[in-house]
Amino acid sequence: MKGRFRSFLLGTLKHFLAHARDRDRAQKRGGGVLAVQLDETGLSEAENHATRGQNWSADGVFEREWAASLLRQALERLAQEYAVAGKGALFDALKVHLRAGAATAVPYEEMAKRLGRVATTLRSDVARLRARYRAILREEVSSTVVDPRDVDEELRHLRQAMAA
């Protein structure tokens, strides 16, 4: 993990949280005392949240948020590129095909009628959109590693984090 910005941030976050936990538990600051009384609704909500997230570790949450952040940045850059090229409406229509569950997206024929384009052209547009998205995501990831050879490994890690 040497040289990865994500690892540096994770280490910094862990250090900050440990320091904050120690500070909050200090006796002279009222450590060990529950500051807010929870009612039955609040307790049941907390239990439900804890049950749903019992398999989540702080590292796992951080990794998912990191991956989601990179994906958002890549999507925003792609949207800006399409907007600058005067194709913002096309991007808005096609971006549903970037998701993993794109099979549930609007069928090409229906979308082609709505956009006034030929379905085969629309398929090519989606292929170009996906290729450009992958290229932008690769650029975003490469800006977070020291060695360009680590990009593929980092992309695999990103996929694993999003799948968890």
C-alpha positions as CSV (number, residue, x, y, z in Angstrom):
1,M,0.0,0.0,0.0
2,K,3.1,2.2,0.0
3,G,2.6,5.4,-2.0
4,R,-1.2,5.4,-2.2
5,F,-3.0,8.6,-1.3
6,R,-6.0,6.5,-0.1
7,S,-3.8,4.7,2.4
8,F,-2.4,7.9,3.7
9,L,-5.9,9.4,4.2
10,L,-7.1,6.2,5.9
11,G,-4.1,6.3,8.3
12,T,-4.7,10.0,9.0
13,L,-8.4,9.3,9.7
14,K,-7.7,6.5,12.1
15,H,-5.2,8.6,14.0
16,F,-7.7,11.5,14.2
17,L,-10.5,9.2,15.4
18,A,-8.3,7.6,18.0
19,H,-7.2,11.0,19.3
20,A,-10.8,12.2,19.4
21,R,-11.9,9.1,21.2
22,D,-9.2,9.5,23.8
23,R,-10.1,13.2,24.2
24,D,-13.8,12.5,24.6
25,R,-13.2,9.7,27.1
26,A,-11.1,11.9,29.4
27,Q,-12.6,12.1,32.8
28,K,-12.3,15.9,33.1
29,R,-14.5,16.2,30.0
30,G,-17.2,14.0,31.3
31,G,-15.8,10.8,29.8
32,G,-17.9,7.6,30.2
33,V,-21.1,9.6,30.7
34,L,-23.9,9.3,28.1
35,A,-24.5,12.9,27.1
36,V,-28.0,12.5,25.6
37,Q,-30.9,10.4,26.9
38,L,-32.4,8.3,24.2
39,D,-36.1,7.5,24.1
40,E,-37.5,4.1,23.0
41,T,-37.7,5.3,19.3
42,G,-34.1,6.4,19.3
43,L,-32.9,3.2,20.9
44,S,-34.8,1.0,18.4
45,E,-33.4,3.1,15.5
46,A,-29.9,2.8,16.9
47,E,-30.4,-1.0,17.2
48,N,-31.7,-1.3,13.7
49,H,-28.8,0.7,12.3
50,A,-26.3,-1.4,14.3
51,T,-27.9,-4.6,13.1
52,R,-27.8,-3.5,9.4
53,G,-24.2,-2.3,9.7
54,Q,-22.8,-5.0,12.0
55,N,-20.5,-6.3,9.2
56,W,-19.2,-2.8,8.4
57,S,-15.9,-1.9,9.7
58,A,-14.6,1.7,9.7
59,D,-12.0,0.6,7.1
60,G,-14.8,-0.8,4.9
61,V,-16.9,2.3,5.1
62,F,-13.9,4.5,4.3
63,E,-13.0,2.3,1.3
64,R,-16.6,2.4,0.0
65,E,-16.7,6.2,0.4
66,W,-13.3,6.6,-1.3
67,A,-14.5,4.5,-4.2
68,A,-17.8,6.3,-4.5
69,S,-15.9,9.7,-4.4
70,L,-13.7,8.7,-7.3
71,L,-16.7,7.4,-9.3
72,R,-18.6,10.7,-8.7
73,Q,-15.5,12.8,-9.8
74,A,-15.2,10.7,-13.0
75,L,-18.9,11.1,-13.7
76,E,-18.8,14.9,-13.1
77,R,-15.9,15.3,-15.4
78,L,-17.7,13.2,-18.1
79,A,-20.8,15.4,-17.7
80,Q,-18.7,18.5,-18.0
81,E,-17.1,17.2,-21.2
82,Y,-20.5,16.5,-22.7
83,A,-21.9,19.8,-21.6
84,V,-19.0,21.7,-23.2
85,A,-19.5,19.7,-26.5
86,G,-23.2,20.8,-26.4
87,K,-24.3,17.2,-25.7
88,G,-25.6,17.6,-22.2
89,A,-29.1,16.3,-23.0
90,L,-27.5,13.2,-24.6
91,F,-25.4,12.6,-21.6
92,D,-28.4,12.9,-19.3
93,A,-30.3,10.3,-21.3
94,L,-27.4,7.9,-21.6
95,K,-25.8,8.0,-18.2
96,V,-28.2,5.3,-16.9
97,H,-26.2,2.9,-19.1
98,L,-23.1,3.5,-17.0
99,R,-24.5,1.7,-14.0
100,A,-23.8,-2.0,-13.4
101,G,-27.5,-2.8,-13.7
102,A,-27.8,-1.1,-17.1
103,A,-29.8,-4.0,-18.3
104,T,-32.8,-2.4,-16.5
105,A,-32.2,0.9,-18.3
106,V,-34.5,2.3,-20.9
107,P,-34.4,0.2,-24.1
108,Y,-32.3,1.7,-26.9
109,E,-35.3,1.8,-29.3
110,E,-37.5,3.7,-26.9
111,M,-34.6,6.1,-26.1
112,A,-33.8,6.6,-29.8
113,K,-37.4,7.7,-30.5
114,R,-37.3,10.1,-27.6
115,L,-34.0,11.6,-28.7
116,G,-34.6,11.5,-32.4
117,R,-31.6,9.3,-33.1
118,V,-31.2,5.9,-34.8
119,A,-30.9,3.0,-32.3
120,T,-27.6,1.8,-33.8
121,T,-26.1,5.2,-33.4
122,L,-27.4,5.3,-29.8
123,R,-25.6,2.0,-29.1
124,S,-22.4,3.5,-30.5
125,D,-22.9,6.6,-28.3
126,V,-23.3,4.4,-25.2
127,A,-20.1,2.5,-26.1
128,R,-18.2,5.8,-26.5
129,L,-19.7,7.1,-23.2
130,R,-18.6,3.9,-21.4
131,A,-15.1,4.0,-22.9
132,R,-14.6,7.7,-22.0
133,Y,-15.9,7.0,-18.5
134,R,-13.3,4.2,-18.0
135,A,-10.6,6.5,-19.3
136,I,-11.5,9.3,-17.0
137,L,-11.8,6.9,-14.0
138,R,-8.3,5.6,-14.8
139,E,-7.0,9.2,-14.9
140,E,-8.7,9.9,-11.5
141,V,-7.2,6.8,-10.0
142,S,-3.7,7.5,-11.5
143,S,-3.7,10.8,-9.7
144,T,-3.9,9.0,-6.3
145,V,-1.0,6.6,-6.8
146,V,2.8,7.2,-7.0
147,D,3.6,4.5,-9.5
148,P,1.5,4.3,-12.7
149,R,1.8,0.5,-12.5
150,D,-0.4,0.5,-9.4
151,V,-3.4,1.9,-11.3
152,D,-4.8,-1.5,-12.4
153,E,-4.5,-2.9,-8.8
154,E,-6.1,0.2,-7.4
155,L,-9.0,-0.2,-9.9
156,R,-9.5,-3.8,-8.8
157,H,-9.5,-2.6,-5.2
158,L,-12.1,0.1,-6.1
159,R,-14.4,-2.6,-7.7
160,Q,-14.1,-4.8,-4.6
161,A,-14.9,-1.9,-2.3
162,M,-18.0,-1.0,-4.2
163,A,-19.1,-4.6,-4.3
164,A,-18.8,-5.0,-0.5
